[in-house]
Amino acid sequence: MGQHSVGENQLPSGDREISAGLLVTRDQAPPEAAEPAAFTLSPQSSDTEPLRWFSALPPGALRDAQRQFRRAAEISCEVASLKSRLQAMMARLSDARKVEVEGTDTELKTVELTEAVEALAVK
């Protein structure tokens, strides 16, 4: 084994406990809330650093891979939150289209919701 290879002895086995370094949570919003539930990513305190399984001084490529994974997890949470917001906006738009109010009022509500959905898509 060299510094650029990984052996089975370096990986955790069944007798060692492994804890996640990052935790994804979804905020619980009531159905009538203006904003839908959002996803958040929070670091967890861990006694062991997974990179230390490989050596005391892990290669830079391994550290870069860990950083990129964390960034991908952050982006995934952002995308999931945006998707949730978009679904809520689309549901409100659909409800507004179903509501039959006298002429101009319905058109104004539909235009306002359509503009809000378009603004969300731009972000």
C-alpha positions in Angstrom: 0.0 0.0 0.0 1.2 3.4 -0.9 -0.1 6.8 -0.2 -2.1 6.7 -3.5 -4.0 3.4 -2.9 -6.5 2.2 -0.4 -6.6 -1.2 1.3 -9.5 -3.0 2.9 -7.8 -2.6 6.3 -8.1 1.1 6.1 -11.9 1.1 5.7 -14.1 0.9 8.7 -15.3 -2.5 9.6 -18.6 -3.7 11.2 -17.3 -3.3 14.7 -16.6 0.5 14.3 -19.4 3.0 14.4 -19.5 5.5 11.6 -21.4 8.8 11.9 -22.4 11.2 9.1 -20.5 14.4 8.7 -23.4 16.2 7.2 -27.1 16.1 8.1 -29.9 17.1 5.7 -33.1 18.2 7.4 -36.4 19.4 6.0 -38.2 22.2 7.9 -41.8 21.3 8.6 -44.1 24.2 7.4 -47.8 24.1 7.9 -49.8 23.6 4.7 -51.3 27.2 5.0 -47.8 28.7 5.3 -46.8 31.2 2.6 -43.4 29.6 2.2 -43.0 25.9 1.7 -40.7 23.7 3.7 -37.0 24.2 3.0 -34.1 21.8 3.1 -31.0 22.6 5.2 -27.6 21.1 5.5 -25.9 21.1 8.8 -22.4 19.8 9.8 -22.4 17.1 12.5 -19.6 16.8 15.0 -17.7 13.7 14.4 -14.9 12.1 16.4 -13.3 10.6 13.4 -12.4 12.3 10.2 -12.9 9.9 7.3 -9.9 11.1 5.5 -7.7 9.9 8.4 -8.7 6.3 7.5 -6.2 6.6 4.6 -3.3 8.2 6.2 -2.3 11.0 8.7 -1.7 13.3 5.7 -4.2 12.3 3.0 -3.5 13.2 -0.6 -4.8 16.5 -1.9 -7.0 14.8 -4.4 -8.8 13.1 -1.6 -9.3 16.4 0.3 -10.5 18.0 -3.0 -13.0 15.1 -3.5 -14.4 15.6 0.0 -14.8 19.4 -0.6 -16.5 18.8 -3.9 -18.9 16.2 -2.3 -19.8 18.7 0.4 -20.5 21.4 -2.2 -22.6 19.0 -4.2 -24.6 18.2 -1.1 -25.1 21.9 -0.5 -26.3 22.5 -4.1 -28.6 19.5 -3.9 -30.3 21.0 -0.8 -30.6 24.4 -2.6 -32.2 22.6 -5.6 -34.6 20.6 -3.5 -35.7 23.8 -1.7 -36.2 25.6 -5.0 -38.2 22.7 -6.3 -40.4 22.8 -3.2 -40.9 26.5 -3.6 -41.7 26.1 -7.3 -44.2 23.4 -6.6 -45.9 25.6 -4.0 -46.1 28.5 -6.5 -47.5 26.2 -9.2 -50.1 24.9 -6.8 -51.1 28.5 -6.0 -51.2 29.4 -9.6 -53.4 26.4 -10.4 -55.7 27.3 -7.5 -55.9 30.9 -8.7 -56.9 29.8 -12.2 -59.7 27.6 -10.8 -61.2 30.4 -8.7 -63.8 32.2 -10.7 -64.0 35.8 -9.6 -65.4 38.6 -11.7 -63.3 39.3 -14.9 -60.4 41.7 -14.0 -59.8 40.4 -10.5 -59.1 36.9 -11.8 -56.8 38.2 -14.5 -54.8 40.3 -12.1 -54.3 37.4 -9.6 -53.3 35.1 -12.5 -50.8 37.7 -13.8 -49.4 38.3 -10.3 -48.8 34.6 -9.7 -47.4 34.0 -13.2 -44.9 36.9 -12.6 -44.0 35.4 -9.3 -43.4 32.0 -10.8 -41.3 33.6 -13.6 -39.3 35.6 -11.0 -38.6 32.3 -9.1 -37.4 30.6 -12.2 -34.9 33.5 -12.9 -33.3 33.1 -9.4 
